[in-house]
Structures are given as structure tokens and as C-alpha cells.
């Protein structure tokens, strides 16, 4: 152990291991930190969506962008999106090769954010180790760096965006990469070889501070093709670099290389233009005369600029939307104050870089009326933690109280990690959220056997979920969700349109009056609108032709086991809704309409005893008339009348009889007109 290391131990009063052992431990501590963070984020990874999330917003936009390689939110995030596309399809293809036929796409998409979050934590750890170096510690204080990183890892916003599909964790990683590379550039510049720099003498390019400047310029330029708020770091960065190395402006090849590297990422916008030109349906709301007009409006973030609000109006809303209160709620007052003051205890140029960046962030929050403040407070947190590291490092080196101060600081940081973890867990845990029911209904709709290339019409919420399951989840990917205008075109072309029962009346009202189309039930969820030139063949599995009343004949029936939802493995809440059987009755009224006042009761029996549903009530469905008898029928036309009997799991095999009662209401009660008992022969899918 050298003299400097011995003096350090004497000053701190710490019985530390050797410098070599400490240095060897640092990468292992960092590796363990990242593994623990990966496990935590994996256990809380988003795997479902809430209904409102399908209606719009950044999250759902990134889902479609990364799966379909389409432009994301303005200005398109081309590099991030292309990376997400490669990440998603590589993992899904690997899972397919491993035998997973239809993997849940949401965790795959969310794990792309986890990848960037782990990069951000790794960079923060490396930066903290760099700043906490002292004589005899060439790699810094790994334990202090790990505790500070762990604290940041469990702050709510970082944790949430590390486990959901948005781009913020990548912006944090990019910001920290720029600061870390600047720190390394400082070291290289201070030990630079002036002769090599001015004469162009060859030297290892990674060790050349001039080359490092070009790499740093490229990282800054990535903000132009990624998240623009990352570029807020650039003005103070340029200031401190020129403060330390003004002669760089006289080195033309460095200036030219830096400018070229900074604008190079703009080439990626060719991807945005190409994808937008080939898919004008992705342009969104608005009218543009040409693809070029759309492109310039898109990449210039016209909508975002319209949200800026300068002047007193913006100042009055500065404390709106929880800002800046959330910062000290997340970090605690002591960490915010010590972090802000501690930055001043860092090297003066680094402190200028950090304070300058924080000032620009503050101005952005004011100008943006605090609407998108979370874009910049996410990287603020780790920058403040650099100030905390400066304090702890200073306390550790105190000659008299170093050991006690350092031990107390580490204990408080450990408690802060536990405190923040406990507060964040319930809100940041995105796995198996009870309200992740966006696809329950749509999954039930797609369990039914629809023909290839079926055109589907549904209410807005169902339509959004059906589109997602088809395009993103690849469940019946050949289906197309359409609006009423397209439905009219499809019917005019002689093809059927399938509507949910809830939306059938809306579609009927929105179709042109001259368009001749009849309605025909397909199953308990879908009704087909069929052109007059087409008929869909439906026939019962069992033919009866049994008279039910004087005006109605039961032509036959079919009993099928209800197909299992494709999402049953992911959402236990939909299991009970998909168990059971589907009964389809084929009625033949002798007149053009169903007899007035005649109602139907369908009951599931085992022998003469009723089967019970999950709530313990008899399994029974009552209707005032068949579901499809809501419109005028041609004389003799069959009425296809489907029912879903949700029998609890394990009880399907007990069903042996279905009882059909036809009845009408009379004064004081009901009058049974007919009773039919149908033996069950179950058709399994």
C-alpha cells in the first residue's frame, strides 16, 4: 500500500482493504446492481393495457411505431423507433423458434425501455465512481455509487418508464452518456499531447481528446433524431469545453468533424419521410397537400410549438400539474437541497455544465406551461445525485469525523432506498394491474370462428382493441377493422361485414338507404351484414323441425363448446367468461316476424337439476325475442338465435340437457306456451 493510500486511511479512520482489492470490487458491485435492477424491472414489467390507453397518447403510439416501423410522435424518433423495431422482432422471432406461438407483445415492447434504463444506471454508476476517486482509489467508491444508483432506480418516474413503452429512459441514458463522456474528455485533455494534436501525429483514436470531441458531438446530435430536450445540455456543454480548450476553434478538422458528426443523425429522417409517404393513413388528423407538407409539419413539431406559452400566463401556471413539488416529494427535501448545493463542490467546469443545464430545464418548464416537465426532471434526479456524491466524498475525507460521517451518510442512503422503494412499488409496478382489461372484450370477440380477411365493425373501444390484437398481437391478423364508410364499400363489392351486436344498430343507421343488406347472426358476439347477392350458409347440427307454438317451428340446434380465449394465459379475469357452451337455435316463423309477446328462456340442466353459474345462480338466459328477430324477415326465413352459457370450469361435462321455454307475460305472472328439452351433443373446437 502506497503512502498516499495509508494517509487516506489515517485521515478517514477507515480500515479499508487494499487499493487493488477495492478497484477489483468496483465492477462486480456495478454488475450486481444492474442484475438486481433487471430482476426488479422484469418482475414489474408492463404486460397489459387499460382501456383508456388505447385511445391515444405516447405509450400506444410507441407500440404501433416499434411493431410496424412507423413514425412515432413528432418529430418521429427515427433512431429510437428503428432500434425498437429491431429489438421487438428479434425477440419475438426468438420466442417463436422456442415454441411460443403467440407471445404477449407488451412485455417485449416494454423491455426495450428496460434496456435503456439499465444503460442509464450503468452510466450513472460509472460517473459516480469517476467522481468519487481519491488517492489510492483509481476506480472510486463502488458502494456509494451503488446506493445512489439504487435510490434513483426506485424513484417512481424512472421505475415506471423503465417498465413501460416510452422513450424517456433512453433520453436519460443519452444525457448521462454525454456528461460521462465529457468527464472522460476532461481527463484526456488534461493529459493531452499538444504536439500530436497540432501536428496530426498518429495516436490511439480512443485516447485522442480531439476524437473524443467528435464522438461527443455525435452523441449531442443524436438528440436531433431522438428526444429534443436532451439537446438542452448542449449550450452549457459547448461553453465548458471552449472554456477549457479554446484552441479547438482554431483546429479546423476538429470543428468540421464535430459539426458533421452532430448533423449526421439527421439522415435518419429519410426513414420518417419514406414511411410516411408510403403510408399516408399514418399521418393522423389534419390536411396536407403533399407528403412534403406533412413531413415538414411533422418534424417541426408544429403541435408542440403551439403549446408553448410565454409571458405572465405561463408564469402563473409554473406551479401547475404537481411541478416542482413532485421533485422533493420523490427525492426528499434533504437530497434536493444537498444535491443542488453539492454540485457547487464539484470541479468548477462540471458544476457550470450541470447548473447551466438545470437552468435551461427550468426555463423549458416555464415556457411549456409545465405540461411536459417530466421530460426534464427525469435527468435532473441523477444530476442532483452527483452533488450528493460530492458531499459524501468530502465528509469521508474529513480528518476527524470522516469515519462517522461516512458511515452515517451510507446508512441514511440505505434507508432512503428502502423508503423510496416502499413508496414507489404500488404505483410503479405495471405488471398484472387489475385495470388492464383493455383486451378482455376484444379477445372474447376474436375467439369466434371468423372467415379469412373478415371486415369488422365495432364501437370505438372494441374497434381499438380489435385493431391492436390483430396488428400488434397477431391474433387473426388478416381481419380488418373498418368504419361505416368503408363498410358500405365492402357491401357494395358483394362481401359481408361483421358487426358486434352492440354496434349493429349504428352500422344499419349509417349505411346508405339504397344499399340492400340483410342481417344474419353468426354467433353470440357477431352479426353479419350480408349483401342481397350473397347468403351465408348456416345449418344446425341437429335437425328437429319441431313445432314450438302455432306460429313458430324449431328447425334445429347446435351446441358447441365455447372456444378458449387466446389471452386466457395472460388474463385470468377472462377465463370464466370464455368457459361454457354456445347454443345456436334455428327458428322458422311461419310469418314475416316473430310472434308478438312470445319470449324465450334458455336453461342449462343436468338431468332435471339446473346447473349453477360462478355466483351460484341457475344458468339461465331470458329474451323477449330472438336476438336477430329485430328486423323484417322474409316469409319462411330461418332465424339464427345464438346464446353463450358461461358454465364454470369443470362443469361443462355435466351439461346433458338444455331446456327451452316459450312464454308470454299475463296479468299477475307468466304463461308457458311450450317446453322443449334438447339433449346435448357437444361439438368441441
C-alpha positions in Angstrom: 0.0 0.0 0.0 1.5 3.3 -1.0 2.0 6.3 1.3 -0.9 8.3 -0.2 -3.3 5.4 0.5 -2.0 5.0 4.0 -2.5 8.7 4.7 -6.1 8.4 3.3 -6.9 5.6 5.7 -5.4 7.5 8.6 -7.5 10.6 7.8 -10.7 8.7 7.4 -10.2 6.3 10.2 -11.4 3.5 8.0 -9.8 0.1 7.9 -10.2 -0.3 4.2 -9.0 -3.2 2.1 -6.1 -2.7 -0.3 -6.4 -0.3 -3.2 -6.1 -3.2 -5.6 -8.9 -5.2 -3.9 -11.2 -2.1 -3.8 -10.5 -1.5 -7.5 -11.4 -5.1 -8.3 -14.6 -4.9 -6.4 -16.0 -1.9 -8.2 -17.0 -3.6 -11.5 -18.5 -6.5 -9.5 -20.6 -4.1 -7.4 -21.8 -2.4 -10.5 -22.7 -5.8 -12.2 -24.7 -6.9 -9.1 -26.5 -3.5 -9.1 -27.6 -4.0 -12.7 -28.6 -7.6 -12.2 -30.8 -6.6 -9.2 -32.3 -3.7 -11.2 -33.0 -6.0 -14.2 -34.8 -8.5 -11.9 -36.8 -5.7 -10.2 -37.9 -4.3 -13.6 -38.6 -7.7 -15.0 -40.9 -8.6 -12.1 -42.8 -5.3 -12.6 -42.7 -5.1 -16.4 -45.9 -3.9 -18.1 -47.9 -6.7 -19.6 -51.3 -5.2 -20.2 -53.2 -2.0 -21.1 -56.0 -0.1 -19.6 -59.0 0.8 -21.9 -58.1 4.5 -21.9 -54.6 3.8 -23.0 -55.8 2.5 -26.4 -57.4 5.9 -27.2 -54.1 7.7 -27.8 -51.0 9.1 -26.2 -47.3 8.4 -26.3 -47.4 4.9 -25.0 -49.8 3.4 -27.6 -48.1 5.4 -30.3 -44.8 3.8 -29.5 -46.4 0.3 -29.5 -47.5 0.7 -33.1 -44.3 2.6 -34.1 -42.0 -0.2 -32.9 -44.0 -3.1 -34.2 -44.9 -1.6 -37.6 -41.7 0.6 -38.1 -43.9 3.6 -38.5 -43.0 7.2 -37.3 -43.7 7.7 -33.7 -44.7 11.0 -32.1 -43.4 14.2 -33.8 -40.6 14.5 -34.8 -40.7 10.8 -35.2 -37.8 9.5 -33.0 -36.4 7.6 -36.0 -33.3 6.1 -34.5 -35.2 5.1 -31.3 -38.0 3.6 -33.3 -35.8 1.7 -35.6 -33.9 0.3 -32.7 -37.2 -0.7 -31.0 -38.4 -2.4 -34.2 -35.3 -4.5 -34.4 -35.5 -5.3 -30.7 -39.2 -6.3 -30.8 -39.0 -8.5 -33.9 -35.7 -10.2 -32.9 -37.1 -11.2 -29.5 -40.5 -12.3 -31.0 -38.7 -14.4 -33.7 -36.6 -16.0 -31.0 -39.6 -16.8 -28.9 -41.3 -18.3 -32.0 -38.3 -20.5 -32.5 -38.6 -21.5 -28.9 -42.1 -22.7 -29.4 -44.1 -19.7 -28.1 -46.6 -19.3 -30.9 -48.2 -16.0 -29.8 -46.2 -14.2 -27.1 -47.6 -11.2 -25.3 -46.1 -8.3 -27.2 -46.4 -5.8 -24.4 -43.6 -7.1 -22.2 -41.3 -7.3 -25.2 -42.0 -3.7 -26.1 -41.6 -2.6 -22.5 -38.3 -4.4 -22.1 -36.8 -2.1 -24.7 -37.3 0.7 -22.2 -35.7 -1.6 -19.5 -32.7 -2.0 -21.8 -32.2 1.8 -21.9 -32.9 2.1 -18.1 -30.1 -0.4 -17.4 -27.8 1.6 -19.6 -28.6 4.8 -17.7 -27.9 3.1 -14.4 -24.7 1.7 -15.7 -23.6 5.2 -16.9 -24.6 6.8 -13.6 -22.7 4.2 -11.7 -19.6 4.7 -13.8 -19.9 8.5 -13.5 -20.3 8.3 -9.7 -17.3 6.0 -9.4 -15.3 8.5 -11.6 -16.2 11.4 -9.3 -15.5 9.7 -6.1 -12.0 8.7 -6.9 -9.4 9.7 -4.3 -5.7 8.8 -3.8 -5.4 5.1 -3.7 -8.9 4.6 -5.2 -8.4 4.7 -9.0 -12.0 3.4 -9.6 -13.8 5.4 -6.9 -16.3 4.3 -4.2 -18.4 1.5 -5.6 -20.6 1.1 -2.6 -21.5 4.8 -2.5 -22.2 4.8 -6.3 -24.3 1.6 -5.9 -26.5 3.1 -3.2 -27.1 6.4 -5.1 -27.9 4.4 -8.3 -30.2 2.1 -6.3 -32.1 5.2 -4.9 -32.5 6.6 -8.4 -33.6 3.1 -9.8 -36.6 3.0 -7.4 -37.8 6.6 -7.9 -41.3 6.4 -9.2 -40.9 8.1 -12.6 -37.6 6.3 -13.6 -39.0 2.9 -12.4 -42.3 3.5 -14.2 -40.7 4.5 -17.5 -38.2 1.6 -17.2 -41.1 -0.8 -17.4 -43.4 0.8 -19.9 -43.2 1.5 -23.6 -42.0 5.1 -23.8 -38.7 6.7 -24.8 -37.8 8.6 -21.6 -35.3 6.0 -20.2 -33.3 6.3 -23.5 -33.2 10.1 -23.2 -31.9 9.7 -19.6 -29.2 7.3 -20.8 -28.2 9.7 -23.6 -28.0 12.6 -21.2 -25.8 10.7 -18.8 -23.6 9.4 -21.7 -22.9 12.9 -22.7 -21.9 14.0 -19.2 -19.8 10.9 -18.6 -18.0 11.3 -21.9 -17.4 15.0 -21.1 -15.7 13.8 -17.8 -13.5 11.4 -19.6 -12.7 14.1 -22.2 -11.6 16.3 -19.4 -9.1 13.7 -18.2 -7.8 13.2 -21.7 -7.4 16.9 -22.4 -5.5 17.5 -19.2 -3.1 14.7 -20.2 -3.1 15.6 -23.9 -0.2 15.5 -26.2 -0.1 19.1 -27.7 2.4 18.0 -30.3 0.2 15.1 -31.5 -2.8 17.4 -31.7 -1.3 20.2 -33.6 0.9 18.1 -36.0 -1.6 15.3 -36.6 0.8 12.7 -35.3 -0.9 9.3 -35.0 -2.1 8.1 -31.6 -4.8 5.7 -30.5 -8.0 7.4 -31.5 -9.9 6.5 -28.4 -7.2 8.2 -26.3 -7.2 11.3 -28.5 -9.2 14.2 -26.8 -9.9 15.7 -30.2 -11.6 12.5 -31.4 -13.5 12.4 -28.2 -14.9 15.8 -29.0 -16.2 14.4 -32.3 -17.8 11.5 -30.6 -19.3 13.8 -28.0 -20.7 16.0 -30.8 -22.3 12.9 -32.4 -24.0 12.0 -29.1 -25.3 15.5 -28.8 -26.5 15.4 -32.4 -28.5 12.2 -31.6 -30.9 14.4 -29.8 -32.0 15.8 -33.1 -33.1 12.4 -34.1 -34.4 11.3 -30.7 -35.7 13.4 -27.8 -35.1 17.1 -28.4 -35.0 18.0 -24.8 -31.7 16.1 -24.5 -30.2 19.0 -26.6 -30.7 21.4 -23.7 -27.4 20.1 -22.4 -25.6 21.2 -25.5 -25.2 25.0 -24.9 -23.6 24.7 -21.4 -21.5 21.8 -22.7 -20.1 23.9 -25.6 -19.4 26.6 -23.1 -17.3 24.5 -20.7 -15.4 22.8 -23.5 -14.4 26.1 -25.0 -13.6 27.4 -21.6 -11.2 24.6 -21.1 -9.9 24.2 -24.7 -10.5 27.4 -26.7 -7.8 26.4 -29.1 -10.2 23.8 -30.5 -11.8 26.5 -32.5 -8.5 27.0 -34.4 -8.3 23.3 -35.2 -10.4 23.2 -38.4 -10.5 19.5 -38.8 -11.9 19.1 -35.2 -14.5 21.8 -35.8 -15.6 20.4 -39.2 -15.7 16.8 -37.8 -17.8 17.9 -34.8 -20.3 19.7 -37.0 -20.5 16.8 -39.4 -21.0 14.3 -36.5 -23.7 16.5 -34.9 -25.8 16.7 -38.1 -25.2 13.1 -39.2 -28.2 11.7 -37.2 -30.5 13.9 -39.3 -30.1 11.4 -42.1 -32.4 9.1 -40.2 -35.3 11.4 -41.0 -35.2 9.9 -44.5 -36.8 6.9 -42.8 -39.6 9.1 -41.4 -40.2 10.6 -44.9 -40.2 7.2 -46.6 -42.5 5.5 -44.2 -44.9 8.5 -44.1 -45.0 8.8 -47.9 -45.8 5.1 -48.3 -48.4 5.1 -45.6 -50.5 8.3 -45.7 -53.0 6.6 -43.4 -50.5 7.2 -40.6 -50.5 11.0 -41.0 -53.1 11.5 -38.4 -55.7 14.3 -38.2 -55.1 17.3 -40.5 -54.9 18.1 -44.2 -51.8 18.3 -46.2 -51.5 18.9 -49.9 -48.4 16.7 -50.3 -46.2 14.3 -48.4 -43.6 17.0 -48.2 -46.1 19.4 -46.5 -47.0 16.7 -44.0 -43.3 15.8 -43.4 -42.2 19.4 -42.6 -45.2 19.9 -40.3 -44.4 16.6 -38.6 -40.7 17.0 -38.0 -41.0 20.7 -37.0 -43.4 19.6 -34.1 -46.0 22.2 -35.0 -48.4 20.9 -32.4 -45.8 21.0 -29.7 -44.7 24.5 -30.5 -48.3 25.7 -30.4 -48.5 24.5 -26.8 -45.7 26.9 -25.7 -46.9 29.8 -23.6 -44.6 32.7 -22.9 -45.2 35.6 -20.7 -47.2 36.1 -17.4 -49.7 33.4 -18.3 -47.0 30.8 -18.3 -45.5 32.1 -15.1 -48.9 31.8 -13.4 -49.0 28.1 -14.2 -45.4 27.5 -13.2 -46.5 25.5 -10.2 -49.3 23.6 -12.0 -49.6 19.9 -12.6 -47.5 19.0 -9.5 -44.4 20.8 -10.6 -42.0 21.4 -9.0 -43.4 19.9 -5.8 -43.1 16.3 -7.1 -39.3 16.7 -7.2 -38.9 17.0 -3.5 -41.7 14.5 -2.9 -39.7 12.0 -4.9 -36.2 12.8 -3.7 -37.0 14.3 -0.3 -36.0 17.9 0.8 -32.6 17.0 2.1 -31.5 15.3 -1.1 -32.8 18.1 -3.3 -31.1 20.8 -1.2 -27.8 18.9 -0.6 -27.8 17.9 -4.3 -28.2 21.4 -5.5 -25.6 22.8 -3.1 -23.3 19.8 -3.6 -23.0 20.5 -7.4 -21.0 23.6 -6.5 -18.4 21.4 -4.7 -17.7 19.5 -8.0 -15.0 20.7 -10.4 -15.9 24.2 -11.5 -16.5 23.4 -15.2 -18.6 20.4 -14.4 -20.6 22.4 -11.9 -21.1 25.1 -14.6 -22.3 22.4 -17.0 -24.8 21.0 -14.5 -26.1 24.3 -13.2 -26.5 25.6 -16.8 -28.4 22.5 -17.8 -30.7 22.8 -14.8 -31.4 26.5 -15.6 -32.4 25.6 -19.2 -34.6 22.8 -17.8 -36.3 25.3 -15.6 -36.9 27.7 -18.4 -38.4 24.9 -20.5 -40.8 24.0 -17.8 -41.9 27.7 -17.6 -42.3 28.1 -21.3 -44.1 24.8 -21.7 -46.5 25.7 -19.0 -45.2 22.7 -17.1 -47.1 20.4 -19.5 -44.1 18.2 -20.2 -41.9 18.9 -17.2 -41.4 15.2 -16.6 -39.2 15.1 -19.7 -36.5 17.1 -17.9 -36.9 16.2 -14.3 -36.1 12.6 -15.1 -32.5 13.5 -15.9 -32.5 16.2 -13.1 -32.6 13.4 -10.5 -29.3 11.8 -11.4 -27.6 15.2 -11.8 -28.6 16.1 -8.3 -27.2 12.8 -7.1 -23.8 13.8 -8.4 -24.0 16.7 -5.8 -24.8 14.2 -3.1 -21.8 12.1 -4.1 -19.6 15.3 -3.7 -20.9 15.9 -0.2 -20.3 12.3 0.9 -16.9 12.2 -0.6 -16.0 15.4 1.3 -17.3 14.1 4.6 -15.4 10.9 4.1 -12.1 12.7 3.8 -12.7 14.8 7.0 -9.7 14.2 9.2 -11.6 13.9 12.5 -15.1 12.8 11.7 -14.6 11.1 8.4 -15.4 7.6 9.5 -18.5 8.5 11.4 -19.8 11.0 8.8 -19.3 8.4 6.0 -21.0 5.6 7.9 -24.0 7.8 8.8 -24.3 9.0 5.2 -24.3 5.4 3.9 -26.8 4.3 6.5 -29.1 7.3 5.6 -28.8 6.5 1.9 -29.7 2.8 2.6 -32.7 3.9 4.5 -33.6 6.3 1.6 -33.5 3.4 -0.9 -35.9 1.4 1.3 -38.2 4.5 1.8 -38.4 5.2 -1.9 -38.9 1.6 -2.8 -41.8 1.3 -0.5 -43.4 4.4 -1.8 -42.9 3.6 -5.5 -43.7 -0.1 -5.6 -47.5 0.0 -5.8 -47.6 2.9 -8.3 -44.6 1.8 -10.5 -45.5 -1.9 -10.6 -47.1 -2.2 -14.1 -47.4 -6.0 -14.1 -50.9 -7.6 -13.8 -52.6 -4.4 -13.0 -56.3 -5.1 -12.1 -57.5 -2.4 -14.6 -55.5 -3.9 -17.5 -58.8 -5.0 -19.1 -58.5 -3.3 -22.5 -58.5 -6.6 -24.4 -60.9 -8.7 -22.4 -63.9 -8.0 -24.6 -62.0 -8.0 -27.9 -60.3 -11.3 -27.1 -63.7 -12.8 -26.5 -64.9 -11.4 -29.9 -61.9 -13.0 -31.6 -62.4 -16.4 -30.1 -65.3 -16.9 -32.6 -64.5 -18.5 -35.9 -64.5 -15.6 -38.4 -63.7 -16.1 -42.1 -60.4 -15.1 -43.6 -60.0 -11.4 -44.4 -63.1 -10.6 -42.4 -64.1 -6.9 -42.3 -65.1 -6.0 -38.7 -67.2 -3.1 -37.4 -67.5 -2.3 -33.7 -67.9 0.5 -31.2 -64.8 2.7 -30.7 -63.4 0.9 -27.7 -63.9 -2.5 -29.2 -62.6 -1.4 -32.5 -59.3 0.0 -30.9 -58.8 -3.3 -29.0 -59.6 -5.4 -32.1 -57.1 -3.4 -34.2 -54.4 -3.9 -31.6 -54.9 -7.6 -31.2 -54.9 -8.0 -35.0 -52.0 -5.7 -35.8 -49.7 -6.0 -32.7 -50.6 -9.2 -31.1 -51.1 -11.0 -34.4 -54.4 -12.6 -33.4 -56.3 -13.2 -36.6 -54.0 -10.7 -38.4 -55.9 -10.9 -41.6 -59.0 -9.2 -40.2 -59.6 -5.5 -40.9 -61.4 -3.1 -38.5 -63.3 -0.6 -40.7 -65.7 2.3 -40.3 -69.2 2.6 -41.8 -68.0 4.4 -44.9 -65.6 1.5 -45.8 -68.3 -1.0 -44.7 -70.6 0.5 -47.4 -67.9 0.0 -50.0 -67.3 -3.6 -48.9 -71.0 -4.4 -49.0 -71.3 -2.8 -52.4 -68.5 -5.0 -53.6 -70.5 -8.1 -52.6 -68.7 -9.0 -49.4 -70.1 -9.4 -45.9 -69.3 -7.1 -43.0 -69.3 -8.4 -39.4 -70.5 -6.2 -36.7 -70.7 -6.6 -33.0 -74.3 -6.8 -31.7 -73.8 -3.6 -29.8 -72.8 -1.7 -32.9 -75.2 -3.3 -35.4 -77.9 -0.6 -35.0 -75.3 2.1 -35.5 -74.0 0.5 -38.7 -77.5 0.0 -40.0 -78.3 3.6 -39.4 -75.1 4.8 -41.1 -75.3 2.7 -44.2 -76.8 4.3 -47.4 -80.5 3.7 -47.6 -80.2 2.3 -51.1 -77.8 -0.3 -50.0 -79.6 -3.7 -49.7 -78.1 -5.8 -47.0 -79.7 -8.2 -44.6 -78.6 -9.1 -41.1 -77.7 -12.7 -40.1 -76.4 -13.9 -36.8 -73.1 -15.6 -36.7 -72.6 -16.3 -33.0 -73.4 -14.6 -29.7 -71.0 -11.8 -30.5 -71.2 -11.1 -34.2 -73.9 -10.4 -36.7 -73.2 -10.4 -40.4 -74.4 -7.7 -42.8 -74.8 -9.6 -46.0 -75.3 -8.1 -49.5 -78.5 -9.1 -51.2 -76.4 -11.0 -53.8 -74.9 -13.2 -51.1 -76.1 -15.7 -48.5 -74.1 -17.2 -45.7 -74.8 -20.9 -45.3 -75.8 -21.9 -41.8 -77.3 -25.2 -40.8 -78.0 -26.9 -37.5 -76.0 -29.8 -36.3 -79.3 -31.5 -35.2 -82.5 -31.0 -37.2 -85.8 -31.2 -35.4 -88.5 -29.3 -37.3 -90.5 -29.4 -34.1 -93.4 -27.1 -33.7 -92.9 -24.9 -30.7 -96.1 -22.7 -31.0 -98.7 -22.3 -33.6 -96.6 -19.7 -35.4 -93.0 -21.0 -34.8 -91.1 -24.1 -35.6 -87.7 -25.0 -34.1 -85.9 -26.2 -37.2 -82.8 -27.4 -35.2 -80.0 -26.5 -32.9 -76.2 -26.8 -32.4 -74.3 -26.9 -29.1 -70.6 -26.1 -29.3 -68.0 -25.8 -26.6 -67.0 -22.2 -26.3 -63.5 -21.7 -27.7 -60.9 -20.6 -25.2 -59.8 -17.0 -25.3 -56.3 -16.5 -26.9 -55.5 -14.3 -23.9 -56.6 -16.7 -21.2 -53.0 -17.4 -20.3 -52.4 -13.7 -19.7 -55.6 -12.5 -18.1 -57.2 -14.8 -15.6 -60.1 -12.4 -15.3 -61.4 -13.5 -18.7 -61.2 -17.3 -18.1 -64.6 -17.7 -16.6 -66.3 -15.6 -19.3 -64.9 -18.0 -22.1 -65.7 -21.3 -20.4 -69.0 -23.0 -21.2 -71.0 -23.6 -24.4 -72.6 -21.8 -27.3 -76.1 -22.8 -28.1 -77.5 -21.8 -31.6 -81.2 -22.2 -32.2 -82.6 -22.1 -35.7 -86.2 -20.8 -35.6 -88.6 -20.8 -38.5 -91.5 -18.4 -38.0 -94.5 -19.1 -40.3 -94.9 -15.3 -40.8 -92.6 -12.4 -41.5 -92.0 -11.6 -37.9 -91.5 -13.3 -34.6 -94.9 -13.7 -32.8 -95.7 -10.7 -30.7 -95.2 -11.1 -26.9 -93.6 -14.5 -27.1 -90.4 -14.6 -25.0 -87.6 -17.2 -24.7 -85.9 -18.8 -21.7 -82.9 -21.0 -22.1 -81.7 -23.1 -19.2 -78.8 -25.5 -18.6 -79.7 -28.7 -16.8 -78.0 -31.9 -15.5 -80.9 -34.3 -15.6 -83.7 -32.3 -14.1 -81.5 -30.1 -11.9 -80.3 -26.7 -13.1 -76.6 -26.1 -13.4 -75.2 -23.1 -11.5 -73.0 -20.3 -12.6 -69.9 -19.0 -10.8 -72.1 -16.9 -8.5 -74.3 -20.0 -7.5 -77.4 -18.9 -9.5 -79.1 -21.1 -12.1 -77.7 -20.8 -15.6 -80.5 -19.1 -17.4 -80.9 -16.6 -20.3 -84.2 -14.8 -21.0 -85.0 -12.8 -24.1 -88.2 -11.1 -25.2 -87.5 -12.4 -28.7 -84.6 -14.0 -30.7 -81.6 -11.7 -30.9 -81.9 -11.5 -34.7 -85.6 -11.0 -34.9 -85.3 -7.3 -34.6 -85.8 -6.6 -38.3 -88.3 -7.7 -41.0 -87.9 -11.3 -42.2 -88.9 -12.8 -45.5 -91.6 -15.5 -45.1 -90.0 -18.8 -44.1 -86.6 -17.3 -43.4 -84.6 -19.0 -40.6 -83.8 -17.0 -37.5 -80.3 -17.9 -36.2 -80.5 -17.3 -32.5 -77.2 -17.8 -30.6 -76.6 -17.9 -26.8 -73.5 -18.2 -24.7 -73.9 -20.2 -21.5 -71.0 -19.3 -19.2 -70.6 -22.6 -17.3 -67.9 -22.6 -14.7 -64.7 -24.5 -15.5 -65.1 -28.3 -14.9 -68.8 -28.2 -15.1 -69.2 -28.3 -18.9 -69.2 -32.1 -18.9 -72.1 -32.1 -16.5 -74.4 -30.5 -19.1 -76.7 -33.0 -20.7 -79.9 -31.1 -21.4 -80.9 -27.6 -22.4 -84.5 -26.6 -21.6 -86.3 -24.1 -23.8 -89.4 -22.3 -22.6 -91.5 -20.1 -24.8 -93.8 -17.9 -22.7 -95.7 -14.7 -22.6 -96.5 -12.2 -19.8 -100.0 -12.2 -18.5 -101.7 -10.4 -15.7 -100.1 -11.5 -12.4 -97.3 -13.6 -14.0 -96.3 -15.6 -17.0 -97.9 -18.3 -19.2 -95.8 -21.1 -20.6 -96.7 -21.7 -24.3 -94.2 -24.6 -24.9 -91.4 -26.5 -23.3 -88.6 -28.1 -25.4 -85.8 -30.3 -23.9 -82.8 -30.6 -26.1 -80.3 -33.4 -25.4 -76.7 -32.0 -25.6 -74.2 -33.4 -28.0 -71.2 -31.1 -27.5 -69.2 -30.1 -30.5 -65.6 -29.4 -29.3 -63.5 -26.9 -31.2 
